Amino acid sequence: MASTPFASVKLPSTLVEQARQAAQPMRRSVASQIEYWATLGQIVEHTGLSVQEARTAIEQYEAAPYTQATAPASVDALTARLLAAQTSGSLAQRVREVVRDNQSHAA
């Protein structure tokens, strides 16, 4: 039996609907949105970040030097950028900076 690069899984209909709503503004398919979320979840879990730390770091990382007026990045392109940042340590470094900044503002 030949294997394919895709597998079917059952997901709660509420999750699929949330993905559908989140996918529209980014011009992603529902499957691409769920893949995007899963990739972010893997990175967060692997780095040990809190969800808020990861969200803040990703927002700031994406906003930094990438101010090109182009179509939204594909899931593959974003995944590659995040994995490259994770591998190089720049994402973790940026997260540490954001956490320090937030802590100093809260004090």
N, C-alpha and C positions, 0 to 999 in steps of 0.2 A: 504494500500500500504506500503510495507516494505521500510524502508530507508536504503541507502547504505552509506558507509563512503566517497564516492566520488561523485562529481558533475561535469557536463560538463559546460564549459564556452567558449565563443568565445574570442580569443585573436588575435591581429594583427599578420599577417604572419611574419612580420619583427622581432617581439619579439620572436616568436617561433624559427625562424632561429638563432637569437642571442643566445637563450638558448641552442639550439642544438650545436652551436660552443663552447660555454662556458662549456657545460656538458662533452664533449668528453675527455679533458685532466683530468677531475676529475672522470671519469668513472661513471657519473650519467646519469640517463634518462633525457629526456627533461622535463618531469613532475617534477622530483626531483630537477632539476636546478631551475625551476620556483618556486617551494615550498621553496627552499633555499633562493632565492631572496626575496620572500614574507616574510619569517621569519625575515631576516635581516632588511627589511623595517619596520616591526612591532616594532622590538627592537629599531631601530633608531627613529622612530616616538614617541614611548613611552618614551624614555629617553631624547628627545629634542636635540639630537646631530646633528651636520651638517653631511653631507654625508662624507666629508673628515675626520672629527674627528672620525666618526664611522669606516671608512675604515682603518685608521691608527691604531686605538685601536684594531680592530679585527686582523689585521696582526700581531701586536706585541703580542697580547694575545695568538694567535695560535702558534707563534714562541717561546714563553717563555720556559716553562719546558717540552714541548711535542715534544721532538726530537727523537721519536721512529721511527725506520725504518719499518713502517707498511703501509698497503694500506690506501688510503685517507679515512678520517672519513665519515661515512654515514651522510646524512642530519639529521637523528634523533639524532645521537651522537653529531653532531655540535650544533644542536638546544638545546639539553640538556645542553651542556657546556656553551653556551651563556646565556641561561635562568638562569642557576645556578650562573653564574658570575653576571648577572643583579640582581638577587635576593639578593645575598650576598653583592652586592655593589662593588665587585672587578673590574668589567668591567668599571663602572662609575669612580671609583678611578683611574684606569689605564688611562682612557680617559683624566681625569683632569691632570694627570702627563704628558701625551704626549702633551697636549695643552700647558701646562706651559713650557715644554722643547722646543717646537717649537717656542713659543713666545720669549723665552730667546735667542734662536739662531737667530731669525729674528731681534732682537734689536741691 
